[in-house]
């Protein structure tokens, strides 16, 4: 049984990092140029940072759950395979 891992290319990693940087810069410039009080800009900045933080946390949580499911399924497959081998050995005897 082989473990299938997804490997991303360097170009994809650079593209995603650059996309995040461009989005963060655009958001920061938008908040900076906003015609609002300093406290309103602060609240917008805090909510933007919290939104990015929760998006990263949600992504990591979903990935961790998926990896745990894969591990559980591999464990169950190994148990089933062992049980089938034991049954086939008892049939041969």
N, C-alpha and C positions, 0 to 999 in steps of 0.2 A: 504494500500500500504506500503510495507516494504522496508526500505533502505538496499540495499545489500552492505556491506562493506567487503573488502578483508583484512583479518588479517593474517599476516605472523608469522610463528613460530619463537621462539628465535633462533633455530638452523639455520634457513635461514638468519636471521639478522646477526648472527655471521659469517656465511659463506661468505656473501656478503662483510662485513666489512674486513674480513681477505683477501679475494680476492683483494679488492682495495688496502689494505696495501702491499700485496706481489707485486702487479703490480707497485705501486709507488716506492717501494724499488728497484725493478729490473730496473725500468727506471732511477732512481737516480744513481744506480751503473753503469749502462751502460753509462750514460753521464759522470760520474766521470772518468771512465776508457777509455773514448774516447781519441784517439790520435789527439787532436786538440788544438788550442789556447784557452786561458781562455775566451776570448770574444766569440768565437764560442760555447763553452760550455754554456756560459751565454745565448746566443740566443736560443740554444736547450732547456735549462731549462725554459726560459720564454715561449717558444712555447708549451712546455709540460704542464705547469701550465695553460696557456690559453686554451688549448684543454680540460683539465679536467673541467675547469670553464664553458666553453661553453656547454660541454656535460651535466653537472648538470643543467645549465640554460635551455637548450632545453628540458630535461626530465621534469623539473618542469612546463615549459610552456605548454607542451603537456598534462600533468596531469591536470593542472588548466583548460585548454580548455575542456577536457573531463568531468571534474566535473561541469563546467558551462553548458555544453550540457545536462548532466543528470538533473541538477536543472531546466533548461528550459523545458525539456520534462516532468518532474513531474508537473511543473506549468501548462503546456498545458493539461496534463491528468486530473488535478483537475478542470480546466475550462470546459473541455469536459464533465466530470462526472457531474458537477453542471448543465450544459446546458441540459444534458439528464434527470436529475432529475426534472428540471423545466418543460421540455416537457412532461414527464410522469405524472406530477401533473396536468398539464393543460388538458391532455387527460382524466384523471379520473374525472375532474370536469364537 
